[in-house]
Structures are given as C-alpha cells and as structure tokens.
Amino acid sequence: MSHEFHSTVLREYDIRGIIGETLGAEDARAIGRTFGSMLSEAGGKTVAVGYDGRVSSPMLEHALIEGLTAAGMNVVRIGMGATPMLYYAEASAEDVDGGIQITGSHNPANYNGFKMVFQGRPFFGADIQELGRRSVAGEWTDGAGEVEDREVLDAYIDRMLTALDGIDTGALEGLKVGWDAGNGAAGPALEKLAARLPGEHHLLFTEVDGNFPNHHPDPTVEANLEDLRALVAEKSLDFGVAFDGDGDRIGAIDGEGRVIWGDQLLMVYAEDLLSRAEGATIIADVKASRALFDHVSAHGGKPLMWKTGHSLIKSKMKETGSPLAGEMSGHVFFADEYYGFDDALYAGIRLIAATARLGKSVTDLRSAMPAMVNTPEMRFQVDESRKFAAIEEVKERLSGTDADVNGTDGVRVNTADGWWLLRASNTQDVLVARAESDSQEGLDRLVAQIDEQLAASGLERGESVGH
C-alpha cells in the first residue's frame, strides 16, 4: 500500500488543495497514516483533530481519523472550531502529542487543507516533503488507535480571558467593539467570548457557513472589511475586529473606519508589551513597515526582521525567546502569557487589554502612527522555475553597488526614499513586491526601481493575483 499526492498540494506551510480535483478522502487517509507513523516513531501516542466550517471538512475528518488510528494513534476529536482552538488543545493537554486542523483558511469555498503541529512545534517545509516521500513509499506503522470526543471550547474561552487579568474591567464598561467572524469557524467561540467580555459588543456573521455568503473571510483585503466599517460607523463603536476563515488571522479598523494593518497592530501590541518587558525581541516579517521597527526601538525593544510564513516566525520565536511576533498578513503570536501560536480571537482580547493599559483609544493609537505611503502587496505570476532565480539575479546585480540590501527573505532595499521588497512566494508561482515611502514621489521612484530590476531579469509586474 502507498499513496501519491497531487503535485500541487504539499506546500511550504501546510497541505492544501481543491476538493474533488486535487484533494479528497484518500489523501486525508494517507496524511493521517503517514503523520501518525512519523509521530509514533518519535514516541507520540495521541493526536488532536479539529476542523473548520467548510462543507468538505467532515468528510476529510472522517478519513484522516481512519488513517491516524490505522497507524496506531489515539485521536482526540475536538470537533468544529477555529484553528487556534486546535492549537490550544494540543498545547494545553499533557496527553496530546500532535495536532491536525482541517482548514482551507481564507481560500475559496472549494478548497480545503491541513495545518499540523508535531510535539509542540509547527510541522512544515521538510516535514511535509518527508510526509509525501513516506506516503509514496508506504512507510507506515500499523496499529489500532482509539478515538475519544473532547469538549475544549469552554476551557479555551476561559484561557483567553486571562488576557484581562489585572486590568480594571470597570474601566472597560464603556467600551464598544464590533466583531466580524465572516461566517468562518471562529463564530461560535466569538459568541461565547463576547458574552463574557466587559463593554458592549456587536457581532456580525457568526453563523458558520462554508459558502461564505456575506463576504470572503480574508481581513487583509480592504473590501472584506466594508460590513465591519459600516457597523462601526452606524453604532459609533470604538473599533472593529475581523477574522479569516479559520480564526488565526486578525484584521481591524479604528473608530474612524481606518484599517489597522498587521504591522500597525503589532505597533500597539509592542508598545503595551514593552512597558512590562523591557528590551524584549519583537519579530516581524520582511513586508512590515519601517515605522514598526522604529517604534519597537523607540520603546526599548529589539526589532528583528524575519522571513514571511507563520511556521518560520513561530520557529524563530522559540529560537530567540521572543514574546511577541507578527506578520503583515494578520498572524500575531503572543508568547509572553500565551502559547506562541497565532490566535486572532486572543489577539482581539489583547487589543482591548492594550488600550486599557496604555490609557489610549485604538483611534488615538492609530492617529499617532506616522503617515507612510505604501503600495499594497503586489503579487504577480512568474514561472515556478524562474521565481527564485530572478531574486538571486537581483541580489547579484545589487551586490556590485552601494545599495543597502537586506537578504533575509528575498531582497529588501533601503534608500533615502524608503524601502522596496521583492521576494518569491513559498506557496505559489508568484513574486511579491512592496514599497513604502513618506511621499508619493518617493514611492514612485521606489516602484520604478522594482520595475527596473524586473526588466533586467526579463520580467514585468503583470496583473496582480490573489493568495
């Protein structure tokens, strides 16, 4: 017995495909069988399994569990919920050695996939390639594991609410917040959470619906925040929070309807955290604003720029002992009083806590941020065989000049006008470009530099493509 996956589904950070085309029950069974075998060999016995609200998720869960138990793994079923609830089940239970969440995250409704944790660390990159190799070779252990259902939602809510410990909740009674679950898997947890938070809370689209009838659940796309923006305006709320489809990425807007991007949220969290943890290392990805790195330094922290990708950031946090990290995409990781995984519900509570401790409204905090002019994330199709080579060519050309280049993840170049970035996506045949300046003229010059480098490699910035 063996199983070969479609060439597109084994990705850098997770496994993901299109139901009925590149991903189905046989794949889920093989993932369970192989992951279970790898965990068994590492001394593990029990895997927690959760799933998101997609129509195909229960079918994949059934097959995944068959594979895990056939490899001798015991399975703890936590049912439908946000990805961070699965991470919580894995991190908080002493009898659980690994976890798998079935989720398509923010992809279209016909996609689904798997995010995995292996003995407390993210399972990605080489791990996923090894899973593919072993599956083809049929290198599986045999056994007969048992399955139990475990209710974790209430314990998860209790744990998140500890973020407000030590805060005078009386001061929060006047707070008014809007929340948009986008019909994603975080809806039921959000309902229970909001009922226990101080202040007034207005909830949108908490009913789980894998067809996403109201808007697509990706809070980094401004168009998806329109419903939340209207709610904040209509009810005169202090701010609004939105989630992606599986609840591990956060988006936010202030009381004036301005978007607070991932790196700007991290500025708020960093200011709050550094008031209590002087000198801490704060990590952000290479797409983040210079304003963030300056802000961390100004508040006595050590800013660290790292590679984009939630698994890569989590690994770097462990290595450096960083208590806080974040990405432009809205993944925020708290390891000061929490487990270091990305949890948008918890990040929402930490935003409430930060405003209370700093004594400033979210709108005031947003207004104090420097007005940078930046491009959106520009993503354009480049042949898979060219994407990494093109970045190397740009590095090579710039190495002979006096350009200030950071090569952590692609090429990030600092100039008097600001900075520009070119990097290859780890998950698609796409190059990503971004630039930031304090003036439109400066931004135009930076984008011209990007285009000049692309042209020198025989490429151009084509139509922007989605994630």
N, C-alpha and C positions, 0 to 999 in steps of 0.2 A: 504493500500500500504506500502511496505517496500522493502529493498534490502540488501542482504548479499554479502559481498566481498569475493573473494578467499582468503584463509588463508595467502597467501604469499605477498599480495600487500600493506597492510597497514604497512609501515615501520617507523623507528625511525624519519627520517628527511623529508620524502616525501612519496608519493604513487607511486608505480612503478610495472609494470607487463609486460607480453608478450602478444602482440596483438593477439586476436583470441584464446588464451589459458587461460590466467588469467585476461585479461583486455580488455574491449570493450565499446561500446557506452552506454549500460545500466549502467555500473559502472560510466562513466563520468557524466551521467544524475543524478545519485544518489549523487555523490560528489557535484555537483552544488546545488542540492536541499538541502542537509544537511549543507554544508558550508554556503549557503545563509541563511538558517534558523538560524544558530548559530550567524551569523553576524547581522541579523535583530534583534534578541533578545538583542544583545549588543548595539543596536542603530545605526547600519550601514545601508546604503541605496544603495551604489554603489560599484561594483567590476570591476576592470580592468582585462581583459583576453588577454593573448598573447600565441603564440605557436612557437615551433621550426620547423626545416625543415624536420622532419620525414614524411614519406608517410602517416602514420596514423593520423597525428596531426589535419588536417582539420575536419576529421570525429569526433574526440574526442571534438574538439572545439564546433562544432555544438550541440552535445549532452549536453556538460557542460553548454552552454548558455541556453538551454531549461530548465535544472534543476534550474539554478540560477533565471531565470525570473519567473518560476513557484513558487519559494519561495518568490517572491515579490521584488527581487533585480533588480536594474537597472544595465546594463552592458555597460562598455566602451570597445569596441573591438580595440585593438591596432595592430592586425594582426601578421604576422610572424616577429620574431626578437629574439635577444639574451635574455636570462633570465634577465640580469641586466636592459634591456630596460623596461621590465615589472616592475621590482622593482622601476625604475626611475618614471614610470608612476604613480605608487602607492604613492611613497614618495613625489613627487613634486606637485601633483594636490590636491587642497584643497577639491574638491568634490568627492574624491575617498577614500573609507574606507577599502578596501581589494584588494588583487590581486591573480590571479592564472595563472601560466605559465604551459602550456602543454609541457613537455620535457622529453626525455629519457636520457638527459645529455650525458655521454660518454659510455652508454651501447650499445650493438649491435643493428643493424638497426630494428630488430623486437620487440624491447622494446619501451615502452613509459611510461609517468607518469605525475605527477602534483607536482609543488612546490608552496607553498601557503604563503601569508602574510595576517595577520589579524590585522587591525588597527595599522599598522606600526611595528608589531613585527612578528618574524617567527612563523608559525603555525606548531608545530611538537610534537613528543612524546605523552604526554597525550591528546593533542588536537586531534591528528589523531585517537587515540583509541576511544575517545568520538565521533568522527565523525562516526566511524564504529558502535558503540553501538546504536547511534541515528538512523542510517540508517536502521539497523535491526529492531528497534522498530517503524520505520516510524514516528519519532517525527519531523514533518515538518511543517513549516508555509506555508500558501497559499497566493498567490498574482499574480499580472500580471506586471512584470517589463518591462521596455523599453530598447531597445538596440541602441546604437549610435556608429559609427565608429569615431576614433580619430587618427589623424596623429601625432605621437610623435618623429619620428626618427630625424628630423632636430633639434628640441629643445634639444633632448638627446645629439646629437653631440655638439651643442653649449655649453651645460653644462659641458661636459667632457673636452672641450678645455680650460675651465677656469683654469685647472691644470697648464697651461703655463703662466698664468697672472704673470706679474712682472719679467719674465725671458727675457733676451735679445735674442730674436729669431734669430737675426743676427748671434749670436754665434753658432746657431744650423744649419745654412745653409749648412755646410759641412757634416752634419750627414747622414749616410747611414744605413737604417734599413730594415730587411727582416721580413715579416709577413706571417703566415700560418694559414688560417681560417679552414683548414681541411674539407671543404665542409659543415661546420656547420652553425648554424643560425646567427653567428656574421658577416658573409661575407659581406652583403650589407652595414652594419654600418661601417665596416672596410674600404670599398671602399670610402665612403663619408668622413670618418675621415682622411684617408691618403692623400686625395686630399687637405686637409686644413692644414696639418702639415708642418712645416719648414723642409728642408732637402730632401733627396732622398729616396723614399720608393718602395720596390719591394714586390708585393703581390702574394701569392700562394693560389689556391683553394678557391676563394671567391664565386664561384657559389654554391648555396645551393643545396645539393643533399643528401637526406636521406639514400641513399645506401652507402655513403662514399667510392667512387670508388678509391681514391688515397691512403689513409691510415686511420686507425681508429683514431677518434678525441679524444685521451687521451694524453695530453702533458706530463704526468708524466712517460710514458713508453718511454724509450730512442729510441727504434726502430721507433716510430712515429715521431721523430724529424729529421730523416735522410734527407728528402727532404729539410727541412729548413737549415740543416747543409751544404748541397751541394750548396744551393743558396748563403749562407753567404760566402762560400769559393770561389765560381765562381765569384761573384761580389765584393769581398773584402769588405764586409759590416762590420759595427761596432758591430752589434749584431742582433739577430733574436728573434722574439716573436711568440709563437703559442698558440692557444686556444683549449678548449674542444668543444664538440658538441653544447653546449648552451651558451658558452661565459662567464661563471662565473669562470673559472679556467685558469690560465696562466702558460705557460712553457716558458723557454728562454734559449738561448745559447749565448756565448760571441763571439768575433771576431775570436777566435781560435777554435771555434766549441765545446768548453767545455759546458756541461749542467750547468745551474744555477738552482739548485733545489729550491723548495718552501721556505725552511728556509734560503737559501743563498740570494734569492731575498729580503726576509724580512730584512736581514742584511743591504742591500743597502737602502731600504726604511727607516729603523730605523735611520741609520746614517744621512740621509737627514733630516728627521723629527726632530730628537733630537737637530739638530743645531738651530732649531727655537722654539722648545717646550721642554725646559729643564725639566728633571725629570718626563717626561710622562711615563705612564704604557704601555708597549708593550706586547701583548699577543701572545703566540704561543702554538701549541698543543704538547702533550707528545712525539710525534715522532720526534720533531725538535732537531737539533744538539746542543750540549753544546756550540759550537762556537757562535751560535746565542745569547744565554742567556748571555754569557761572553761579546759579542760585545755590546749588549744593555747597560749592566752595565758600560762598559768602556767609553761609550759615554754619561753617566749621566742619563740613563733611568732606569726604574724599570721593569725588566723582570718578566713576570707572565706565568707559565706553566699551561695550562688548557686542558680540555677534547677535544678529536678529534670530529669533527662534526660541519658543518657550522652554524647550528641553535644554538648549545651550545655556540660557540665562539661569535656569534652576541649578545646573551643574556648576556654573561659575560662582553662584551664591554660596554653595556648600564649600567650595574651594577657598573662598576669601572670607567666609564668615559674615557676609553682608546681610544686614537685617531687612533690607528693602531694595526691590528692583522693579523695573517696569519697561514696557515696550510701547512704541507708538500705536501698535495695534490694540491697545487696551488691556493687555495682560498685565496685572500688577501682582507682585509677590511679596507677602509680608512674612518675615521670619523672626521678628522681634518677640511677639507674643503669640505667633501663629505658626503654621507648619511649613511655610516657604513655598506653598503651591499657589497657583493663580485662581482666585475665587472672587468673582465680581460682586456677589452678594455681600461678602465680608468687606470688600473694598468700599461698597456703598455705606456700610456702617462706619468704616474708618473715616470716610469723608465727613460724616456727622460728628464723629469724635474730634476730628482735626479742627473743625470750625469752632467747636465748644472750647477746646483747649487753647486755641490761638486767639479766641475772642474776636474773630473777624468773620463776616459772612462769606459764602462762596463767591458772591458777586464782587465783594471788595477784594478778595484774594485774586480773582481773575482780572480785575481792573488794574491791579498793581503790577501785572506782568508786562515786560517790555513788548512793545508792538513790533513784532517781526513780520516781514513779508515773506511768505514761502509758497513754493509750489505744492500742489497735492502730491501724493505718491504717484509718480508716473511709471506705469508698467507697460512694457511693450514686448511683443513676441520676438524672440530670437531663437534661431535653430539651436536645439539642445547641444549639438556638437560645437557650437560657436560661443555659447554664453560665458563659460569660464575662461576660454581662450581670449575672448575680447577684453575681459577685465585685466588679464595678465599683460596684454598688449598695452593697455592704458598705463598700467603701473610701470612697464618698461620704458615707455616714452617719457613719462614724468620723472623717472629716476635720473635722467640726464639734465634735469632743470633744477631751479631753486624752489620748486613748488613744495609747500608744506603738506605732505601726504600722510594720512593715517590708513594703514592697510589691514586693520583688524578684520574687516568683513567687506570685501570689495575695495573701493577707493573712495576715501573721503578727503577732500582737498580744502584747506583753509586758505582764504585770500583776504585782502583788505575789504572786499565787498561782503564777506560772509563765508559760506561753505557750500560745496556741492558734493553729491554722492552718486556713485554708480556701483551697483552690486548685482550679482546673479542670484535669482531666486533659487532656494534649495528644493522647492516643491513643484516648480513649473518651468517650461522653456521660455523664461521671461527675464528681461533685465529690468531692474528697478532704478529709477533716478529720482533725486530730490535735491532741492536747493533752498537756501534761506539767506536773506539779507535784511538790512534795516531800511532799504529803499527799493522802489520798483526798478529804478535804473540799475542798481547793483544786482538785483535779481536777474534782469535781462542779460547782463554781462555774464553772470554765472551760468545761466542756461545756454548761452552761446558757447561757453567753454565745454559744456557737456556735449553739445551737438558737434563741436569741432573734433572732440576725441572720438565720438561715434563714427563720424565721417572718415577719420583717419583709419578706422578699422573696417571701413566699408559697410557701416550700419547707419540706420537713421531711427529717430524716435517716431515710431508709427502710431497707429491708433492705440489708445490705452486699453488694456484688457483687465478683466476682474480677477479676483483671487481664485 
